[in-house]
């Protein structure tokens, strides 16, 4: 299935290596934005999708994505993202059901 409107971002790590990542979801928590990301070149046939959860921060006026080091924060953000993903799937199913009738 072909994806439309995929949001792709480029990041550069501390070693100067560039990565293209697809934003799977975004969620706000405690005034901060968190992103669920996967490599943009990930195969649709892959059995397991490699997903990273990163926190978006502004440092010295520049946007940065950083690892979530606090386990409780990571767990809460993960739960919020899962709620969002499953909520979106339920809405899609409801939409599809409307056309099946």
C-alpha positions in Angstrom: 0.0 0.0 0.0 1.4 3.4 -0.9 1.5 6.0 1.8 0.5 9.6 1.1 1.5 12.7 2.9 4.3 11.0 4.9 6.2 13.5 7.0 9.9 13.0 6.5 12.5 14.9 8.6 16.3 15.0 8.3 18.4 14.9 11.4 22.2 15.0 11.9 23.7 13.2 14.8 26.7 14.3 16.9 29.1 12.6 14.5 27.7 14.5 11.5 25.8 11.5 10.1 22.5 12.5 8.4 19.4 10.4 8.8 16.0 10.6 7.0 13.2 9.7 9.4 9.4 9.4 9.0 7.3 10.9 11.7 4.7 8.3 12.6 3.0 10.3 15.4 3.4 13.4 17.5 2.0 13.9 21.0 2.1 16.8 23.5 2.9 16.1 27.2 3.8 18.5 30.0 4.3 21.3 27.5 6.7 19.4 25.4 6.4 17.7 22.0 7.4 14.0 21.5 7.8 12.2 18.2 7.6 8.6 17.2 10.0 8.1 14.3 11.1 5.3 12.0 13.8 5.2 9.3 12.3 6.7 6.1 13.8 3.8 4.1 12.2 1.1 6.3 10.8 -1.8 4.2 7.0 -2.3 4.3 7.8 -6.0 4.4 9.8 -5.8 7.6 8.4 -8.0 10.4 9.3 -5.5 13.1 9.2 -1.7 12.6 12.1 0.1 14.3 10.5 3.0 16.2 12.3 5.6 18.3 10.5 8.0 20.7 12.3 11.3 21.0 11.6 14.6 22.7 11.7 17.8 20.8 13.5 20.7 22.6 14.9 24.1 21.7 18.6 24.6 22.7 20.4 27.8 21.9 17.6 28.7 19.6 17.9 25.5 17.6 15.4 22.6 17.5 16.8 19.3 18.7 15.5 15.8 19.2 16.8 14.1 22.3 16.5 10.7 23.9 14.0 10.4 26.7 16.1 9.3 29.7 13.5 9.3 32.4 11.8 5.8 32.4 8.5 7.2 33.8 8.4 10.0 31.2 9.2 7.5 28.4 6.4 5.1 29.6 3.9 7.9 29.9 4.7 9.2 26.4 4.6 5.7 25.0 1.1 5.1 26.5 -0.1 8.5 25.1 1.2 7.6 21.6 -0.4 4.2 21.7 -3.7 5.8 22.7 -3.4 8.1 19.8 -2.5 5.4 17.3 -5.4 3.1 18.4 -7.8 6.1 18.4 -6.8 6.9 14.9 -7.3 3.3 13.8 -10.8 3.2 15.4 -11.7 6.4 13.5 -10.4 4.9 10.2 -12.5 1.7 10.8 -15.6 3.9 11.6 -15.0 5.8 8.4 -14.5 2.6 6.3 -17.7 1.1 7.9 -19.7 4.1 6.7 -18.8 3.2 3.1 -19.4 -0.5 3.6 -23.1 0.1 4.5 
